[in-house]
């Protein structure tokens, strides 16, 4: 019992430490800076064009000229960028507190002609060139292009790999740097457009830049992407990741928050190593039986994700060790430091910790599962496992059929149904009501009506109700089953009994400690007697002498009729004197209070003795279990020795 309580307390300490570490590591100003960057470059107000309105290459050029460049390179702020920075070049302001860290890097990815596409036989007599979709291993092009004197050349590894809506794009590309001045930047874009920087072979244009906030010492790593489909449609996308200096250097800038956070992360690492050693030890002993317990599988998933998060953070520390962010930009404002990969790795570590939080707090049920209502919930889920797996298989088959039907019927009309993955995601969104079916009627009214009706009836009305029925049946079996499940729950029931006893003992102790009347009776009996009009408690040794003196005095004052010669007998005397004139001892109320007090003391001692005996029995059980495990290991080794000797004899 003591070991079980110690494990539970240790795990709760780990949960509190992990949760606090994750919450503190999230900067409260990161979301504000990210939203500010998004509003500035994506939802641009009072400009001729917004990013969402870009649908073609012509729209893209117009957006860069009329919206992006004026927001990024405002000449009114250029003169204010030369404030005190030790005589070096100043970083250009984009607003009051945010500065552009280097220049804006333009990176284009292209495809080779006549790769990944084929022309119909009708056009064989014509000189027609086709450009297919982008594929990094098949159709991607790295050949120079453009005017002969100033051709655009391919540069590898100047950015980060990007998974877009149309394809996965490499980290290299044809690179150009946007000038520092507004008028020069507009002229530079016009020159790129005239020299054919974006043509039929272009498949993506990246605008990557970093912004440094001087108040929070955070970096906003921005990426503006224009994906160009083979059909000529442009899909814009803007992404901003906030990179704190704490994630680049252990301990960050050395503030109190960062030092404490780093120490807490080290403590979490120690906990993880301790749990890995514990789980590995249990696995080596239990083997197949250990793997049958779903809690153990959940433990390993949690530990693996925690190790993955720490590994990603360590890789970021190693990659950022050689970086001197800001120094190169101050010496040369035309330089650019790629922070895209580091920011994405930090974001991946944050996402992994999000899954870890679900697993860690889900494991709390394992330690509080002995509570009655929680135990019923756990048994309900366990009892429905086998049926749920069969149901999920049936549900997956039906869902895949509907995904294929929607993709085949509407894939040529809507981009959301153009692939199996997009169709799956779009139909899955219908479970939370985020699916608009009205556009489907405008394309195929009859087919859409029948397909939507079948989807609602089969998935919502049938499948989901079967799911609820499985859980309801398992709950009924747990609460109203013919027999109570006692296998594999004896330890939990015993632990529940001990927890109840501990709670009752603690409650009684607290109630006695704050009971004013009891404390007054024990410490100030005379005051207690006057307040509550009860006879004060006197020691037993003194009570006999007091009684004899009282009887002697009364005999001296009693006349022939049995009454006092001076005054009548009082009510108190009547209460303590019987008919013969002898003392009758304490009153019945005092006797009853003392008996109740003595009985309460005996009951409390019996409860303490029972608690100690139960604890000793539990420790003895743990020792016997360890001895049994050791005997099993010795028997297994003895069997192995006998088998080896028998093999030697046979040889």
N, C-alpha and C positions, 0 to 999 in steps of 0.2 A: 504493500500500500504506500509506504513512504517513497519507494523508488518510482511508483506510478505518479504520485503527486509531484515529485521532483521533476520528472520528465514533462509533465503537463505545464508546470510553472516555467520550466526552461523554454518550452516551445512558445508559450505566450510572450515571454521576453523576446524571443526571436521575431515573432509576428509584429510586436510593437516596434522593435528596432528596425526591421525591414520597412514597415509602413512609414515610419517617421523619416527614414533616409530617403525614400522615394519622394515623399511629399516635400521635404526641404530642398531636394535637388531640383525640383521644378521651380524655375524663377518666376515670381509673380509678374514681372515686367515683360517676360518673353511674349506672352500672348498679346499684350498691348502693342509691342513693337511689330509683331507679325501682322496684326490687323492694320496698323498704320501703313506698312509697306504695301499690303494688299489694296487698301483704299487708294493709295497714291498711284500705283501702276496698273491695277486691274480695273477697279471701279472708279475710273477717273471722271470726275464731275466737271461740268462747264468746259468741255473739250469737244471738238468736232466728232470724235469717234471714241467708242469704248472698246475694250478688248473683246467682249462678247459679240460685237457686231462684225468682227473680222471673219470673212468667209472665203476670200480669194487672195491671190498674190497682190493684186492691185490694192485691195483693202489693207493688206499688211504694210505695204510701203506708205500708204496714206496715214495709217495709225502711227508708224514710227516718226513720220515728219510732223504731224500735227498734235500728237498726244504724248508720246514717250519722250522725245528729245526735249520739248519745253518743260516737262515735269522733272526730268533728270538734270538737265544742264540749263539752269536759270542764270543768265548773265547778271541779274541784279544781285545774286548772292556770291558772285565770283570775287568781287572786291572785298567782301566780308570774310573770305576764307583765309586771309593772311594775318590772323590774330597771332598772339605770342606763341611761337613754337620753336624757340631757341634758334632763330635765324634760319631755319631750314624751310623748304617748300611746304606750304600748308596743304592739307587735304581739302578738297573742294566740298563746299556745303551743298546739300540738297534741300535742307530746311534749317531751322534754328539749331537743332541739337544733333542732327545726323549728317555724317560726312561720307562721301564716296571714297572707298578705299581702293585706289587705283582707277583703272579705266574699265569701260564696259567691253567685254570680249564678245565678238560675233563669231559664231562657229557654225559652219554649214556641212551637211552630209549629203552625198550624192550617190547615184547609182550608175552602173555601166549601161551603155546602149544595147538593146536587143538581148538583155539578160533578164530572165524571169518573166518574159512576155513572148507572145507569138502572134504573127499576123495571119489573117485568113488568106486562103488561096486566091481570093478575088483581087488582092492587092500585091500579088507577086510581081506584076509587071511595073509597079511603081516603086520609086525610091523613097520608102517610108521607114523611119526609125522609131522604135517603141522603147519606152522606159518603164520597167516594171516596178513593183513595190520594193521597199528597202529590206535587205537581208544582209547582216554583217558578214556572213561567210560565203554568200553566193553572188549578190548583185552590188555590194558596196564598192565604190570607186575611190581610188587614191591617186588617180592620174591628174597632172596639172591641166588647168584650163584657163581660158580668158585670153586677153590680148597678149601677143607674143612678148613685147618688152616687159610688161608687168603681169605675169601670169600668177594665178592663185595656186599656192602649193599646199600639199597635205602635211599636217603636223600630227604625229601620234601622241596620245595620252596628254591632252591639254584640258580635259574636263573629266566628267564622270559618266559612267554608263547610265542610260536613261531608258526606262520602260514606258513607252508612250502608248497612246491608244491604237496606233497603227502598226508599230513595230518596236523592237528593242534596238537602241542606237548605241554605237561605240563611243569610246571616250576621246577619239581623235576627231579630225576634221580640217576643213579649210578655214583658217583663222584670220580675222581682221579686227583691229582695235578702233573703237569709236573715239574721235578726238575729244579734247577737254573743253573746247569752246562750243557754244551753241551754233554759231554761224558756220564754223568749220565742220561740225558734226553733220549739219544739214547738207553742206556741200559734199562731204564724204559719202553720205548715203546716196546722193544723186549720182556721184561717180560710180559707186558700186552698181547701181541700177543700170547705168548706161553701158557699163562693161560686162553686163550679163552675169553678175554674181549669183542671181537667182534665175534659173531657167527651167526647162522641162525635166532635166535630170536631178534637180534639187528635190530632196525629200524631207529636210528638216533644217530650220534655222534657230540657233540657240543664242540668246542674249544673256550672258552670265556676268554678274557684278556683285560686289560686296559693299555693305554699308556698315559703318561703325557708329555706335551711339556713345557719345562722350560722357553721358551721365551714368549709364548702367554698365559701361565697358562690355557691351555685347555686340556680336557681329550678326547682321542679317544677311544670310547667304541667299541671294535671289537668282531665280532662273525663269526666263521668259522664253517659251518654246512655241514655234509655229510649225506644226506637222503638215506637210504638203502631200496629199494623197495623189495617186496616179490619175485620178479623175479631175484634178485641179482644185479640189476643195481644201481649204486651209482650216486646221483645227488648232485654235490657240489654247495655251495653258500657262498659268503663272503659279509658281511655287516658291515659298520663302521658308527657310529654316533658321531658327535662332541658335547661335552657337555661343555658349558662355565660355569664358576663359578657364573656368573650373574644369571643363571637360578636355582641355588641351594640356594642362600642366597639373600634376598632382598637388593638391592644396590650393590651386587657383592663384589668385593674387595675394594670398596670405591673410585674408580677412578672418574674423572670428567665426563667421558662419561657414566659410569654406574649410577651415581647419577642423571644426567640429564634424562637419559632414564627411570629410576624409577619414577621420577616426571612426565614425560610425560605419562607413563602408568596409573598413578593415575588420571591424567586429563582425559584420555580416559574413565576410569571407571566412573567418574562423568558425562561425556557426556552420557554414556550408561544408567546410572540410570535416568538421566533427560529425555531421549527419551523413556524409559520404562514407566515412569510416564505419559508422554504426550500421548503415544499410548494407555495406559490403560484408561486414561480419555476419549479419543475419542471413544474407544470401548464401554465404559459404556453408552455413549450417543447415538452413532450411531447404535450399536448392529449389526443386520443383514446387514444393508446398509453399515456399515463399512467393513464388511468382503467381500463384493462384489467388493471392490476396490483392484486390484492386487498390487498396490503400497503398501497398508497396509500389505498385506500378505508378500511382499518382505521385508518390514521393520521388521516384527516379525521374519522372518527367519534370517535376519542379526543380530538382537539383541540376539536371542537364540544362534547363533554361537559365538557371542562375549562373552556371559556369559559362554558358554561351554569352551572357550579358557581360560578365567580367572579362572574358576573352576579347570581346569587341572593344570594351573600354581600354584594355591594355594595348590593343593594336592602334587605337587613336593616340594614346600617349606616345607610342613609339614613332608613329608617323609624324606627329607634331613636334618631336624633339628637335628636328633640324629647322623648323620654321621660325622665322623672325617677322611675324605679322606686323606690318606698318612701317618697318625700317626701310624696306625696298621702295615702298610707295612714297615715303617722305623724300628719299634721295632722287627718285625718278617717278613723277606722277603718271607716266605712261606705262608703268609696269602693272602686272596683274598676278595675284596669288590665288591659286585654285583651292578653295575651301569646300567645294561641293562634296567630295568624297568623305571628308571628315564630318561634315554636318549630317550627311546621310547615315554614316556609321553610328553617330550619337543618337540619331533618331531611331535607328534599328534597336539599339540597346534600350531606349526608352519604351519602345513597343514591346520588346521581350519582357521587360519588367512589368508592363501592364498585364500580360498573361500570367506572370509569376504572382501578381497580387491576387488574381482569381484562384489560383491553385493553393496559395498559402492560406488564404482565408477559408477556402473550401475544406482544407485539412483540419480546421478548427472543429468541424463536425465530428471528426474521429475522436477528439479528446472530450467533447461534451455530449457524446452519443449516449451516455448512460442516463441522461435526463429523460423522463418518461415521454414527453411529446416528441422530442428530437429522435428518440429511439424508434418510435412508431414511424416517423418519416424515413429513417434509414432502412428499417425493415421493409417498408413499402417499396422503396427504390430497388433494394436487393431482390425482393420477391418478384419484381416485374422485369428483371434483366433479360431473361431468356426470351420472354414473349416480346419484349421491346426490340431485341435484335431481329427477330423475325419480322416484326412490323416495319422496322427501318428498311429492311431488304425489300419488302413489298412496296413501301413508299418510294424508295429510290427508283424502282422499275417504272412505276407510274409517272413519277416526276420527269424522268429522262424521256419518256414517250411524249409528254407535253412539250418539253424543251425542243425536241426535234420537230414537232408539229408547228410550233411557233416560228422556229428558224426557217423551216421550209416555206411556210405560208407568208411570212412577213419579212424575211431576211433581205429581200430585194427592195423593200420600201423603207425600212427603218434601220438606222445604224445600231440600235440596241439589240436587234435580233440578227445581226449580220454574222455572228459566230456562235458556236455552242456555249462558250464561256459567258459571253454577254447575255445570251438568252437565259442562261441559268441564273445569273445575278438579277436580271430584271424580273423573272418570275418569282425568285426568292423574296424580292422586295414587296411582292403582293401580300406576304404574310403580315407585314406591318402597315399595310394600306398605302404604300408608296408606289402605286402603279396605276397610271391613267390609261384606261382601255378605250376612251373615246376616239383617239386617232385611228384605231384599228378598224372602226366601223366605216370610216371614210374611204378605206382602201378596198376591203372585202366585207361588205355588210353581212351576207349570209354565212360565210365561212367563219368570220369573227364571232358572230352570235353563237353559232353551234360550239365553237372551240372554247369560248369563254364560259358558256353554260356547263359544258362537260368538265372544265377545270374547276369550277366552283363546286359542282356536285361531287366529283370524285375526290378532290383534294380537301376542300374545306368541310363539306358536309359528311363525307364518308371517312376519310383518313384521319382527320383530326378528332372526330368523335370516337373512332376506334382507339386512338391514343389515350383519350381521357377515360374510356371504358377499361383499358388495361390497368391504368393507375387506380381507378376506383375499385376494380376487382382485387388488386393486390392490397389495397388499404382495408377492404372488408376481410380478407383472409388474415391480416395481421390483427385486427381488432376483434373479430368475431370467429376466428378459426376454431376448429375442434380441439386443438391442443396448443399450449403456449410454447413458443420456441425457446428452448433453454440451451440448446447446443450452441457452442461458440459465444455464449453470452454470460456465462457464469462469472467471469472476471468483471464484466461490466455491472452485473447486478450487485456483486460484492462491493465494488467501488461506489456504487450508488448508495448502498447502506452506510458505508463508512463516511461518505460525504454528508449524508443526512445527520449522522451522529455528531460529526464535527460541527455542523451548522447549529444543531440544537445546543451543544455544549457552549459554543461561542455566544449564542443568543442568551442563554441563561446567565453566563458570566457578565455580559453587558447589562442585562436587566438588573442583576444584583448590585452591580457597581453604581448604577444611577438611581437605585431605590433609596430615597431620602429617609423613609421611615425605618427601613432595616438598618441603615448606617447609624441613625440616631439611637436605635435600640441597643446596638452593639457597643457604641462608643460612649453615649451619655444616657445610661438607663434611668437616672433620676429625672432628667428633663423629659425623657420619653414618657415616664409614668405620670408626670404632671400634665403633659400636653394631652395624652390619650387616656388619662385617668385609669391607668392600669398599675398594678403593683410592680415596682421595680424588681428586676432580677437580682437576687442576692446569692452569694455562694452558699453551697449546701452545708459547708462546715459551720457557717455562721448562723444558719437558719434555726438550728436546734437551740442554741443559746438564746437567740432572740425570742423563740417561742416560750422557753422556760421562764424568762424574765417577764414576759407579758402575762403568763398564767399566774405568776406569783403576785404581781401587782393587782390583778383582778380579784384574786382571792382575799387580799387585804381589804379591798373596798366593797366586797359583796356582803350584804346583811343576811339575816335569817330567811328572808323571802327570796333570796337569790338575786336581788337587785342592788344596785349601788346605793350607798347611803347618801351620797352627795348629789348625784345626778343620774338621770335615766340612761339606759344602755343605748349607744349609738348604732346606726345601721351597719357601720363597718365592723363594730364588735359583734353584732348579731351574725354577720356574715362569716366570721371566723371562729365563733364559739357555738358548740352544740348544746343540747339540753342539759347535760350534766355539768356544764361550765368549763369543759376542757377545750383547748384549741383544735380546730379542724384543718389547719394548714392553709395553703394558698387557695384562691378561688378557682372555680371550674374553668373560667376563661383563661386564666394564667396557665393552668395545667394543659389545656388544649393547645395553646400557642406553643408551649414548650415541646409537647409531643409532636406537633406538626413540624417544628423546626428540626427536632432530632430525626424525624422520618425523612425530611428533605435532605438533611446532611447524609444520611445513610444511602438514599437513592442516588445522590450525586456521586458518592464514593463508588457505589456499584456501577454506575455508568462509566466512571473513569477506569475502573478495573476491567470492565467489559471491553472498553476501547483499547486498553493496553494488551489484553489477551488476544483480541482480534488482530492487532498489529503484529504481535509476536507470531501468531499462526500464519499470517501472510508472509512474514519474513522466512519462517520455516518452510513454507510452500515454495518460495523462490529458491531457497537453498536446495531443497529436494529436487526441484526442477533442474537446477544446474548440475546436481550430481547425476540425475538421470541422463542429461545431455552428454556429460563426460563419459558415463558408462556406454552410451550408444556409440560414441566416437571410438572408445577402446575396443568395443566389440567389432566395429567395422575394420579397425586396424588389425585386430586378431584374425578376422576372416581373410584379409588381404595377405597376411603373413602365411596362413595355412595354404591359401591358394598358390602363393609363390613357392613354398616348400614342396607342395604336391607337383607343381610344374617341374621343379628341379629333380624330384624323384622320378617322374615320368621320363624326363630327358636322359 
